[in-house]
Amino acid sequence: MNKKYFAYPYVLLTRGPGDTPGDGDDSGYGSGMGTPDATPCDFSTWQQSFACDMDGDGDMDREDYRRWWLSNHLSAEAWGDYNPGIDLNQPNP
């Protein structure tokens, strides 16, 4: 995959800093999206560190937090520790 970028110098010159070809997961939904450094956290910490509009409705609410949690494959057990009484598998209004 990296060889393709060297074959097209225009692509190399137009890429932003820190965008290394073949880096892996898409990080388009906040700094924790799909990366191994995403760690379980409560809603307020998520808002400060990882907040992103996962459902595309224009705000960053508990449903976005739930979808972020699922997209990072964080455990249901940890969800229960950080969000007691809220079902991980039920969408939040």
VENSULUR-V451961 format. One record per residue. RES is the residue in one small letter. OMEGA is omega as a letter, one per 30 degrees, with the letter a starting at -180 (none if undefined). BURIAL is I if it has 9 or more other ideal C-beta (glycine too) atoms within 8 Angstrom, else O. Layout:
# VENSULUR-V451961
res->[RES:RES]
omega->[OMEGA:OMEGA]
burial->[BURIAL:BURIAL]
This chain:
# VENSULUR-V451961
res->[m:n:k:k:y:f:a:y:p:y:v:l:l:t:r:g:p:g:d:t:p:g:d:g:d:d:s:g:y:g:s:g:m:g:t:p:d:a:t:p:c:d:f:s:t:w:q:q:s:f:a:c:d:m:d:g:d:g:d:m:d:r:e:d:y:r:r:w:w:l:s:n:h:l:s:a:e:a:w:g:d:y:n:p:g:i:d:l:n:q:p:n:p]
omega->[a:a:l:a:l:l:a:a:l:l:l:a:a:l:l:l:l:l:a:l:l:a:l:a:l:a:a:a:a:a:a:a:l:a:a:a:l:a:l:l:l:a:a:l:l:l:a:a:a:a:l:a:a:a:l:a:l:l:l:a:a:l:l:l:l:l:l:l:a:a:l:l:l:a:l:l:l:l:l:l:a:a:a:l:l:a:l:a:l:l:l:l:none]
burial->[O:O:O:O:I:O:O:O:O:O:O:I:O:O:O:O:O:O:O:O:I:O:O:O:O:O:I:O:I:I:O:I:I:I:I:O:O:I:O:I:O:O:I:O:O:I:I:O:I:I:I:I:I:I:O:O:O:O:O:O:O:O:I:I:I:I:I:I:I:I:I:I:O:I:O:O:O:I:I:I:O:I:I:O:O:I:O:I:O:O:O:I:O]
